[in-house]
Amino acid sequence: MLKLGVPSKGRLMDKTFQWFGQYGITLSRSGSEREYSGVVNGIDDVELVLLSAGEVPRELAAGRIHMGVTGTDLVREKLPLWHVQVKELAAMGFGQADLVIAVPDHWVDVDTLDDLDAAAAAFRARHGMRLRIATKYHRLIRTYLRTHGVADYQLVDSQGATEGTVRHETAEAVADITSTGETLRANHLRMLSDGPVHQSQATLLLSLTAPWDDAALHAKETIRARLGLRE
Amino acid sequence: MSAQTPAILAEAARLRALFDAAGAHPVEAAILQPADLLLDLYGEDIRARAFTTSDPLHGEQMLRPDFTVPVVQMHMASGADPARYAYCGAVFRRQEDDPDRAREYIQVGFELFDGSNPPHADAEVFALFAGALGGIPLRMATGDIGILIAAIRGLDTTDRRKAALMRHLWRPGRFRALLDRFSGKTQANARRQKLLAQKNPFRGAGPEIGLRSRAEVEARLATLREDAATPPLPAAQVRLLDDLLALSDSAPAALSRLEDLAVDMPAIYGAVETFAARLDALSDLGVDTSRVEFEGSYGRTTLEYYDGFVFGFYAEGRHDLPPVATGGRYDALTRVLGRGRSIPAVGGVIRPDLALLIGGAR
């Protein structure tokens, strides 16, 4: 049996169901709206596992699901060794979001990472603490800022409403995902001009650690063939 | 693999006995260290390298990533000068990239707090390590952050530019970008030039939110304007700095190159004299200095607290292994942790597991 992990709610789930539907693989939820179990039609030996999108990377890495759908931002954040644990089979063309670093729009002197670094140095000298960047993408942002030689900052954890942290003075800048930039603008924030830290979209992933039986292997080949993917 | 096999413990005990015989006072350090101090010293990068854990009463803690910080703290709080300390125990390092790198290993360390003759203290620590590791085929690499600092101080430019270069001495990529900008090799983009020329640069910008005030933004704009009007660093000085950073030779040959450079870069003269005195002291202590390598950029990618002599012992041909031993001078760290007081200090650590792996049991 091939276990396919799919986001359990919202637009991401609906779009995933539609996407597989194009290839004659019909995914649906069984029972009531609140019951997290699913049905697969149009292909044999595939079991639908409904999960939070944030748990899909971990389940793929642990080999508890064979394939899964989630954003590449979550894969890279949660799996330091993602390239040996999972393989990206197909970009699905929805759920596009950029991970960006944004600062208050009134910081007219800060346009690039280079400016952010200089502003952080001055901020630390003046306020006696490192400039705070609110995010839930700690590993991705830390690696990015280290690679680009930014110093004198600290990351503060924010699991939601991250754009509000600057106004509430619990952070000076934010690093978050955005698709249109609307929420950033509404909160008087502006992204740096260096470009996004990471461009994410919903992606079909293959676990490189899951155990395969004959039925699962056969189901994998069938999915590959339907999707037109080469080995 | 366990960090503490009997063979590794025996090698650790052997090294520790050598440090004790050198007059060191034995010290211990708590495994749980307050995270705020380490974060303040090293910045966010330490989170990628140290294990963090939470304590409901004392806040965030880290499993000690090294002994130097707690030993310096202990010395600055109570110690009398001069002093020498030895320690032996496990340190813990998070590994995000390579699952085969050790997360837990023993360090045997020696720290010397003595301001009476710093070049001699440098040489004493290095000779002690070279002796302890004698017989193992190791490459001995050294550098001198003090010479780089002196070179930056001597540049013909504003204090602000020197401070910016100094701040990024340990981040070679950004250091290079700053040097390119200050020497006029790269120009500010059109958008930046337009911003600085504007009468009201805040026109169209959002409201003032957050802790960083409008006044701070204005202060930085003034800095940017001042910097835009600053003449570029002379090309000849950038070339000399590049020569210094690219220097790689045996220590005696490097000394004569440095003496040549000091003719055109008089600011490094004192630091080069210190280097010469250290080499003499090394020879006096029986170290074959022709086997000691010197690299102008050595130590620029390690921990930020080294600010003078730096060294490392490496297994020949084993680029996959971390250094068997590392160390250096960290006068500035004692100033940061000493709350106003400071004392010249130099020290280092050996990994008995790697000494054993390369050299075998002795």
Contacts between the chains, C-beta under 8 A, distances in Angstrom:
chain1	res1	chain2	res2	distance
A	80	B	96	4.5
A	80	B	97	6.6
A	81	B	97	7.8
A	81	B	99	6.9
A	104	B	206	6.6
A	104	B	208	7.7
A	104	B	209	5.3
A	104	B	210	5.1
A	104	B	212	7.2
A	105	B	205	5.4
A	105	B	206	3.1
A	106	B	202	6.7
A	106	B	205	4.8
A	106	B	206	5.1
A	106	B	207	6.5
A	106	B	208	5.1
A	106	B	209	7.0
A	106	B	214	6.6
A	106	B	217	6.6
A	107	B	212	6.7
A	107	B	217	5.7
A	108	B	195	6.4
A	108	B	201	5.0
A	108	B	202	5.9
A	108	B	205	5.2
A	108	B	217	6.3
A	108	B	221	7.3
A	109	B	195	7.7
A	109	B	201	8.0
A	109	B	217	5.3
A	109	B	220	4.5
A	109	B	221	5.2
A	109	B	224	6.5
A	111	B	191	6.8
A	111	B	192	7.0
A	114	B	177	7.1
A	117	B	174	7.1
A	118	B	164	7.4
A	118	B	220	7.0
A	119	B	212	7.1
A	119	B	216	8.0
A	119	B	220	6.3
A	121	B	164	7.8
A	121	B	167	6.3
A	122	B	216	6.7
A	122	B	219	7.2
A	122	B	220	6.0
A	122	B	223	7.9
A	123	B	212	5.9
A	123	B	216	7.1
A	126	B	216	6.6
A	127	B	211	6.8
A	130	B	39	7.9
A	130	B	40	7.8
A	130	B	43	6.9
A	130	B	44	7.6
A	131	B	212	7.7
A	138	B	47	7.5
A	139	B	48	7.7
A	139	B	96	7.2
A	142	B	44	5.6
A	142	B	45	7.2
A	142	B	47	6.6
A	142	B	48	5.9
A	143	B	48	7.5
A	145	B	44	7.3
A	146	B	45	5.7
A	146	B	48	7.4
A	148	B	173	7.5
A	148	B	174	7.4
A	149	B	168	6.4
A	149	B	171	3.9
A	149	B	173	5.0
A	149	B	174	3.1
A	149	B	175	7.9
A	149	B	177	7.7
A	150	B	174	7.9
A	151	B	43	6.0
A	151	B	167	6.8
A	151	B	168	7.3
A	151	B	171	6.9
A	152	B	43	6.9
A	153	B	43	7.4
A	153	B	44	6.2
A	154	B	39	6.8
A	154	B	43	7.4
A	154	B	44	5.5
A	155	B	44	5.7
A	155	B	47	7.7
A	166	B	209	5.6
A	166	B	210	4.3
A	167	B	209	5.0
A	167	B	210	7.0
A	169	B	210	6.2
A	169	B	211	5.1
A	171	B	210	7.9
A	172	B	210	5.5
A	172	B	211	5.8
A	172	B	212	5.4
A	188	B	206	3.7
A	188	B	207	5.8
A	188	B	209	5.5
A	189	B	206	8.0
A	190	B	206	7.5
